[in-house]
Amino acid sequence: MEKRTLGNTGLEVSCLGFGGFHLLEIPADSACKLLNAYLDKGGNYIETAQDYGNGEAERKIGLVMKDRRDECILVTKTGKRDAKSLLEKIESSFANLQTDYIDILLMHAVSTIDELNKILAPDGAFAAAQMLKAQNRIGHIGISMHGQPDVLIEALNRAPFELVMTTLNYYDVNNFPKLLGELVPLAHKKNAGIILMKPLGDGLLHKNVDTAFRYALSLDTSVVVTGMNTMEMLEKDIEIANTYIKLSDEEMRNIENNAEELGDYVCRQCGQCSGICPEGIDFEHIYRLEGMYDRQLRTGKLDDIGEFGLRDKLRFWFGTEKRAVAEYADIKPQGNVCTNCVACSEICPYHIDIAFKTKLADYKLGERDIY
């Protein structure tokens, strides 16, 4: 399997990483078979978190690590924000994983600047992680976040994080344009490794697995981490990783703009509607906030019950809806001033009904009673 350099860590990682969350869904013997098969087939990046099943995922991985620890880059994540709690909890991670050394420790799901401030305080988790690194108990320190990457951008600018772990897939790059527009270039500038998670958008892109993985593997990142809880899934994902041909820039843009999951509702942030509204509505800004609110997953249409159920389940997966509502409150004018004039009709190259979408986005973000 292709190996890539992980930032300035000096680590060489397989392009496909094994994410541990979905090991909670299967028994320990099945988890061991999958992990051993992954290592046998050339994978070397295994990742989990303390909070996955209160250490259960770590314990399942530990059953394999007790014999094959030196064959992989082992990663765990901590949700602790202060030094004392991290130092107490990390001991259970070492015990669960049956090792005395963890290659990478990630600050897990840091979603607010408030949390980042606690982590970077003198008595914060980052200081504890640096101490563990000095003691040669962990190798490298990183940070993870889902969705809107503002906290990751702030973290890279404020502290020497060696790695960032972020959501990247062809659907969510439209919801969070800062992912490719700011975070990825900044990480490269800082020589920080980029760990890509959610290549299938939490299952949203299940109809186009090959395309989703080829897109993710073609991005300028080090490792694509995905959950695999059946042997069929593992073998399929590894086959794609071993045979994909890097997409051209033109092919990448075509997927980002024309993938079927985007349909005629998700805004591509192309700028064609900028300045067109006589009422002064900034459509793109509103749609960026809608992406932060619910990933533009509630579209006002009900075509397929199964797909609707999946999309509805994933709407608030990243937990940033309250922030989106708060930011929308400061927008002037809001979407409710739309007069249904024809100025924006047929302006969108992706056939989005701008008037309809604007009213639905305003209903979500303005917390209206009805739409």
C-alpha positions as CSV (number, residue, x, y, z in Angstrom):
1,M,0.0,0.0,0.0
2,E,1.2,3.5,-0.8
3,K,3.0,5.2,2.1
4,R,3.0,9.0,2.7
5,T,5.0,11.2,4.9
6,L,3.0,12.5,7.9
7,G,3.9,16.2,8.1
8,N,7.2,16.8,9.8
9,T,6.8,13.9,12.2
10,G,9.2,11.6,10.2
11,L,6.5,8.9,10.2
12,E,5.6,7.1,7.0
13,V,1.9,6.1,7.0
14,S,-0.2,4.0,4.7
15,C,-2.6,6.1,2.6
16,L,-5.5,4.2,4.1
17,G,-5.9,4.3,7.9
18,F,-8.0,2.1,10.1
19,G,-10.5,4.0,12.3
20,G,-11.5,2.3,15.5
21,F,-15.0,3.7,16.3
22,H,-16.9,1.1,14.4
23,L,-15.2,-1.7,16.2
24,L,-17.8,-1.0,18.9
25,E,-20.3,-2.6,16.6
26,I,-18.7,-6.0,16.3
27,P,-17.4,-8.6,18.8
28,A,-13.7,-8.7,19.8
29,D,-12.8,-11.8,17.7
30,S,-14.2,-10.1,14.5
31,A,-12.3,-6.9,15.4
32,C,-9.0,-8.9,15.7
33,K,-9.5,-10.6,12.4
34,L,-10.0,-7.2,10.7
35,L,-7.1,-5.5,12.3
36,N,-4.8,-8.5,11.5
37,A,-6.0,-8.5,7.9
38,Y,-5.4,-4.8,7.6
39,L,-1.8,-5.1,8.9
40,D,-1.2,-8.2,6.7
41,K,-2.3,-6.2,3.6
42,G,0.2,-3.4,4.2
43,G,-1.8,-0.9,6.3
44,N,0.0,0.6,9.2
45,Y,-2.2,3.4,10.7
46,I,-4.6,2.4,13.5
47,E,-6.5,5.0,15.3
48,T,-9.0,5.0,18.2
49,A,-10.1,7.2,21.1
50,Q,-10.5,6.9,24.8
51,D,-14.2,7.8,24.6
52,Y,-15.1,5.1,22.1
53,G,-17.2,2.8,24.3
54,N,-15.4,4.0,27.4
55,G,-12.2,2.4,26.2
56,E,-13.8,-0.7,24.6
57,A,-12.4,0.1,21.1
58,E,-8.9,0.6,22.6
59,R,-9.2,-2.7,24.4
60,K,-10.1,-4.5,21.2
61,I,-7.2,-3.0,19.4
62,G,-5.0,-3.9,22.4
63,L,-5.7,-7.6,21.7
64,V,-3.8,-7.2,18.5
65,M,-1.2,-4.7,19.7
66,K,0.1,-7.1,22.3
67,D,1.7,-9.1,19.5
68,R,2.0,-6.6,16.6
69,R,2.7,-3.2,18.2
70,D,5.9,-2.6,16.2
71,E,4.0,-3.0,12.9
72,C,1.9,0.1,13.0
73,I,1.5,3.8,13.8
74,L,-0.8,3.7,16.8
75,V,-3.0,6.7,17.5
76,T,-5.5,7.5,20.3
77,K,-7.5,10.6,21.1
78,T,-8.4,12.3,24.3
79,G,-11.4,14.4,25.2
80,K,-9.7,15.8,28.3
81,R,-8.9,19.5,28.3
82,D,-6.8,19.9,31.5
83,A,-3.5,18.4,32.4
84,K,-4.6,16.5,35.5
85,S,-7.4,14.7,33.8
86,L,-5.4,13.8,30.7
87,L,-2.6,12.4,32.8
88,E,-5.0,10.3,34.8
89,K,-6.9,9.0,31.7
90,I,-3.9,8.3,29.5
91,E,-2.8,5.5,31.9
92,S,-6.0,3.6,31.0
93,S,-5.2,4.1,27.3
94,F,-1.8,2.5,27.7
95,A,-3.3,-0.4,29.6
96,N,-6.2,-0.8,27.1
97,L,-3.8,-0.8,24.2
98,Q,-1.3,-3.1,25.9
99,T,1.6,-0.8,25.1
100,D,3.9,1.6,26.8
101,Y,4.2,4.0,23.8
102,I,1.6,5.8,21.6
103,D,2.8,7.3,18.4
104,I,0.2,10.1,18.2
105,L,-2.1,11.6,20.8
106,L,-4.8,13.8,19.4
107,M,-6.9,16.4,21.3
108,H,-10.3,15.0,20.4
109,A,-13.2,16.9,18.8
110,V,-12.2,20.4,19.9
111,S,-15.2,22.4,18.8
112,T,-14.9,25.8,20.4
113,I,-12.2,28.4,21.1
114,D,-13.1,28.1,24.7
115,E,-12.0,24.5,24.7
116,L,-8.8,25.4,22.8
117,N,-8.0,28.0,25.5
118,K,-8.4,25.4,28.2
119,I,-6.1,23.0,26.3
120,L,-3.4,25.6,25.8
121,A,-3.6,27.0,29.3
122,P,-0.5,26.5,31.6
123,D,-2.4,23.7,33.3
124,G,-4.0,22.4,30.1
125,A,-3.9,19.2,28.2
126,F,-1.3,20.4,25.7
127,A,1.2,20.9,28.5
128,A,0.6,17.4,29.8
129,A,1.0,15.9,26.3
130,Q,4.3,17.8,25.9
131,M,5.5,16.3,29.2
132,L,4.5,12.8,28.0
133,K,6.4,13.4,24.8
134,A,9.5,14.5,26.8
135,Q,9.2,11.2,28.7
136,N,9.0,9.3,25.4
137,R,5.6,7.9,26.2
138,I,3.9,9.5,23.2
139,G,5.6,10.5,19.9
140,H,3.6,13.4,18.5
141,I,0.7,15.8,19.4
142,G,-2.2,16.7,17.2
143,I,-5.8,18.1,17.3
144,S,-9.1,17.0,15.7
145,M,-12.4,18.7,14.9
146,H,-15.5,18.0,12.8
147,G,-16.9,20.3,10.2
148,Q,-16.1,24.0,10.5
149,P,-12.3,24.3,10.8
150,D,-12.0,27.6,12.6
151,V,-10.6,26.0,15.8
152,L,-8.1,24.0,13.9
153,I,-6.9,27.1,12.1
154,E,-6.6,29.0,15.4
155,A,-4.8,26.0,17.0
156,L,-2.2,25.9,14.2
157,N,-1.5,29.6,14.6
158,R,-1.2,29.5,18.3
159,A,0.6,26.3,19.2
160,P,3.1,23.8,17.7
161,F,0.6,21.1,16.9
162,E,2.2,18.5,14.6
163,L,-1.0,17.2,13.1
164,V,-4.6,18.1,12.4
165,M,-7.4,15.7,11.8
166,T,-10.4,17.1,9.9
167,T,-13.5,16.1,8.0
168,L,-12.8,16.1,4.2
169,N,-15.1,14.7,1.6
170,Y,-16.6,15.9,-1.7
171,Y,-19.9,16.8,0.0
172,D,-18.7,18.7,3.0
173,V,-16.1,20.8,1.2
174,N,-19.2,22.7,-0.1
175,N,-20.5,23.2,3.5
176,F,-17.2,24.3,4.9
177,P,-15.2,26.1,2.2
178,K,-12.5,27.0,4.7
179,L,-11.4,23.3,4.8
180,L,-9.6,23.5,1.4
181,G,-9.5,27.3,1.2
182,E,-7.6,28.0,4.5
183,L,-7.0,24.9,6.7
184,V,-5.2,22.7,4.2
185,P,-2.8,25.5,2.9
186,L,-2.1,26.6,6.5
187,A,-1.3,23.0,7.6
188,H,1.2,22.7,4.7
189,K,2.7,26.0,5.6
190,K,3.2,24.9,9.2
191,N,4.5,21.4,8.0
192,A,1.7,19.8,10.0
193,G,0.4,16.4,8.9
194,I,-3.2,16.3,7.7
195,I,-5.3,13.3,8.8
196,L,-8.4,13.0,6.7
197,M,-11.6,11.6,8.3
198,K,-15.1,10.9,7.1
199,P,-14.3,10.3,3.4
200,L,-17.8,8.9,3.0
201,G,-19.4,11.7,4.9
202,D,-20.5,9.4,7.8
203,G,-22.2,7.1,5.2
204,L,-23.9,9.8,3.2
205,L,-21.9,9.0,0.1
206,H,-22.6,5.2,0.3
207,K,-23.9,5.0,-3.2
208,N,-20.6,6.3,-4.6
209,V,-17.9,4.6,-2.5
210,D,-15.3,4.4,-5.3
211,T,-15.7,8.0,-6.2
212,A,-15.6,9.1,-2.5
213,F,-12.4,7.3,-1.8
214,R,-10.7,8.3,-5.0
215,Y,-11.5,11.9,-4.3
216,A,-10.2,11.6,-0.7
217,L,-7.0,9.8,-1.7
218,S,-6.3,12.4,-4.3
219,L,-6.3,15.3,-1.8
220,D,-3.0,16.6,-0.6
221,T,-3.2,14.8,2.8
222,S,-1.3,12.0,4.4
223,V,-3.8,9.4,5.4
224,V,-7.5,8.7,4.8
225,V,-9.0,7.2,7.9
226,T,-12.2,5.2,7.7
227,G,-14.1,2.7,9.8
228,M,-14.2,-0.9,8.5
229,N,-16.4,-3.4,10.4
230,T,-16.7,-6.2,7.8
231,M,-14.1,-8.2,5.9
232,E,-15.9,-7.3,2.6
233,M,-15.6,-3.6,3.5
234,L,-12.0,-3.9,4.4
235,E,-11.0,-5.7,1.2
236,K,-13.0,-3.2,-0.9
237,D,-11.4,-0.2,0.7
238,I,-7.9,-1.6,0.4
239,E,-8.5,-2.5,-3.2
240,I,-9.4,1.1,-4.0
241,A,-6.4,2.4,-2.1
242,N,-4.0,0.0,-4.0
243,T,-5.4,0.7,-7.5
244,Y,-6.7,4.3,-7.5
245,I,-5.1,6.8,-10.0
246,K,-4.8,10.3,-8.6
247,L,-7.5,12.5,-10.0
248,S,-6.7,15.7,-11.9
249,D,-7.6,19.1,-10.6
250,E,-10.4,19.2,-13.3
251,E,-11.7,15.8,-12.2
252,M,-11.7,16.9,-8.5
253,R,-13.6,20.1,-9.3
254,N,-16.1,18.2,-11.4
255,I,-16.9,15.9,-8.4
256,E,-17.1,18.7,-6.0
257,N,-19.6,20.5,-8.2
258,N,-21.6,17.8,-9.9
259,A,-21.8,14.8,-7.5
260,E,-25.3,13.4,-7.3
261,E,-25.6,13.9,-3.5
262,L,-25.4,17.7,-4.1
263,G,-28.4,17.6,-6.4
264,D,-30.1,20.9,-7.0
265,Y,-30.0,22.1,-3.4
266,V,-26.4,22.3,-2.0
267,C,-24.7,25.6,-2.7
268,R,-21.3,25.2,-4.4
269,Q,-20.2,28.7,-3.4
270,C,-19.5,29.6,-7.1
271,G,-20.3,33.3,-6.8
272,Q,-22.7,33.5,-9.7
273,C,-25.5,34.9,-7.4
274,S,-23.3,37.5,-5.7
275,G,-24.9,41.0,-5.7
276,I,-27.9,39.9,-7.8
277,C,-30.6,40.4,-5.1
278,P,-32.3,43.9,-5.1
279,E,-33.0,43.5,-1.4
280,G,-29.3,43.0,-0.7
281,I,-29.5,39.3,0.4
282,D,-26.0,37.7,0.5
283,F,-27.1,34.2,-0.6
284,E,-23.7,32.6,-0.3
285,H,-23.2,33.8,3.3
286,I,-26.6,32.5,4.3
287,Y,-25.9,29.1,2.6
288,R,-22.5,28.9,4.3
289,L,-24.3,29.3,7.7
290,E,-26.9,26.7,6.5
291,G,-24.0,24.3,5.8
292,M,-22.7,24.9,9.4
293,Y,-26.3,24.5,10.7
294,D,-27.3,21.1,9.2
295,R,-24.9,20.4,6.3
296,Q,-27.7,21.5,3.9
297,L,-29.2,18.1,4.4
298,R,-32.8,19.1,5.0
299,T,-33.9,20.1,1.5
300,G,-37.7,20.4,1.8
301,K,-38.1,17.4,-0.5
302,L,-39.0,13.8,0.3
303,D,-38.1,11.5,-2.6
304,D,-36.7,8.4,-0.9
305,I,-37.6,7.4,2.7
306,G,-34.3,5.6,3.3
307,E,-32.2,8.4,2.1
308,F,-34.3,11.0,4.0
309,G,-33.8,9.0,7.2
310,L,-30.0,8.8,6.7
311,R,-29.7,12.5,5.9
312,D,-31.9,13.5,8.8
313,K,-29.7,11.4,11.1
314,L,-26.6,13.1,9.9
315,R,-27.9,16.7,9.9
316,F,-26.6,17.7,13.3
317,W,-23.7,15.3,13.5
318,F,-21.1,18.0,14.0
319,G,-23.0,19.9,16.7
320,T,-22.5,23.4,15.2
321,E,-26.1,24.4,14.7
322,K,-26.3,26.8,17.7
323,R,-23.2,28.7,16.4
324,A,-24.8,29.0,13.0
325,V,-28.0,30.4,14.5
326,A,-26.1,32.9,16.6
327,E,-24.1,34.1,13.6
328,Y,-27.2,34.4,11.5
329,A,-28.8,36.7,14.1
330,D,-26.1,39.3,13.2
331,I,-26.9,39.2,9.4
332,K,-28.6,42.1,7.8
333,P,-30.7,41.6,5.7
334,Q,-31.8,38.1,6.5
335,G,-33.5,35.7,4.1
336,N,-37.0,36.5,5.2
337,V,-36.9,39.8,3.2
338,C,-37.0,37.8,0.0
339,T,-39.9,39.1,-2.2
340,N,-40.0,36.2,-4.7
341,C,-38.9,38.6,-7.4
342,V,-37.3,37.0,-10.5
343,A,-33.9,38.6,-10.2
344,C,-32.3,35.3,-9.0
345,S,-34.3,32.9,-11.1
346,E,-32.2,30.7,-13.5
347,I,-29.0,32.4,-12.3
348,C,-27.6,29.3,-10.6
349,P,-25.6,27.0,-12.9
350,Y,-26.6,24.1,-10.7
351,H,-30.3,24.8,-11.0
352,I,-30.9,25.7,-7.4
353,D,-34.2,27.4,-6.7
354,I,-32.6,30.3,-4.9
355,A,-35.8,31.9,-3.6
356,F,-37.0,28.5,-2.2
357,K,-33.7,27.6,-0.7
358,T,-33.3,31.1,0.9
359,K,-36.6,30.8,2.6
360,L,-35.8,27.3,3.9
361,A,-32.4,28.4,5.1
362,D,-34.0,31.4,6.9
363,Y,-36.5,29.1,8.5
364,K,-33.7,26.9,9.9
365,L,-31.3,29.7,10.9
366,G,-33.9,32.3,12.0
367,E,-35.8,29.6,14.0
368,R,-39.1,30.6,12.3
369,D,-42.3,28.9,13.3
370,I,-43.2,27.8,9.8
371,Y,-42.0,27.7,6.2
